[in-house]
């Protein structure tokens, strides 16, 4: 039996999903739905029962994450981060063996992919747009490291 997230913990605007719900949304974490990979896990495109498209990050080594209390604390901290240059966490799932984060789906892809994209050998983003993206990224990082509470 999968142990679900402690319902007594209140995390404001965040929605709590079941593992079954997110597994169905991502077509059983099908490789065709992979949006990206990172050191922390794999991100899948998913469609929820209500038709909403989401990005589901399935964290690697959830047992090494530090346990349920630390995961709840991290989710609570991430949920408090609100900035125009940062994607806001919208939900999560936690079971005995799985930790998943749910974000809104961004149809234009990741910043990394946009910087690499080219049409007929020419970059999709010109230098002016690249500069604006870099400045927006810098503003988001400044907020996280200096202005956000907790940092």
N, C-alpha and C positions, 0 to 999 in steps of 0.2 A: 504494500500500500504506500502510495506517495504521500509524504507529509507536506501539507500546504503551508503557505506563509501564515504567520500569526495574525488572525483577523483583528486582534485587539490593538495592533499598532495602527495609528491613523497617519496616513501620508497624504493628506490634503487632496489635491486634484488627481492623484495617480489612480489608475484602474488596476485592480488585481486580476490577472488572467490565470486560467488553469493551464497546465501543461498540455492537456488534451486539446484545448481551444487553440493554442498556438501551434501545436503539431498539425492540426487540420488546416490552419490558415496558411502554413508554409508547405503544404502537401507533403507532410512527413519529413520536413527539412530536406526537400529534394534539391539536388545539386543544381538543377536548372533555375532555382530561385535564389542562388547565392548572389548577393550584391557586392560583397567584399570580405576580406579576411584581415585579421590583425593579430597581434600577439595575445590579445585577450579573448578572441573568439571569432566566430563566423557570423556575418550578418546576412539574413535572408529576407527576401520580399515576401509579404504575406497579405492575404485578404481575409479580414474578419467576417463573421456572420452578418454583421450589419452593412457589409460592402466596403468598409473603410480599408484603404491600403496602408500598410505599416511596414516598418523595418524592424525585424526581430533579431537582437544580438544574443546568440547562444554562447554564454561564457565558457571558456575552457577551464578545465580543472576546478570545477565548482567546489569540490571537496577541499581544495587547497586555498580557497578564497578566504578562509578564516572563520567559517561557520555562519550560522544563521543570524546571530546578533550583529556581526560585522557587516554582513550583506544588507540587513535591514538599515543599519546606520549609514552605509554608503548610498543606498537607494534614497534614504531620507535627505541626505546632503545633496545629492545630484538633483533631486526634485526641487530644491530651493533655488537652484541657479536659473535666473531669468535674465537674459540679455539678447538683444536683437541679432547679435552675431553668433549665437550659440543655439543649437538644436535642443529643444526642451524634451526631457523624458516624459512620456505619457503613461507608461504602465510597466508592470513587471510580473514575473512568475518565479516562485521559489518552491522547490520540492526538495526532498532529501538528496536527490542526485543531480538536480538541474537548477541553474540560475539563468534567467532570461530577462533582458531589458527590451522594452517596446518604445519605439520612437515613431514620430510621423514619417511617412515615406516622402523622400525628396526626389521628384521625378527627373531632375537634372543630374543625378548621380553625385558622387563624392567630389570634393575639391581636387583631390589627386587626379581623378579621371578627367575632370574638366581641364586641368592644366596640361594634360597629355593629349587631349583630343585634337585632331587635325582634319581639315577638309581639303582634299587635293594638295596635301603637303603643307598647308598653311595652318598655323595654330588657330583654334576656334576663338580663343581669347587674345585680343590685341594687348599691347603693353599697358595701355591705360586701364583696361579692365583687370589685368593681372595685378597692377599696382593697387587698385581699389580692393581687390580680394585680399591681398597681402595686408593692407591696412585694416580691413575688417577682421581678419584673423588675429592681427596684433591687438586690436581693441578687445576681442574676446579673451585672449590670453591675459592681457592686462587686468581685465575685470576679474578673472578667476584667481590670479595670483596676488593682486593688490587691493581690489575694491570689494570683492565678494566677502560675505561674512557667513559661514567660516571660509577662509581662504583655501 
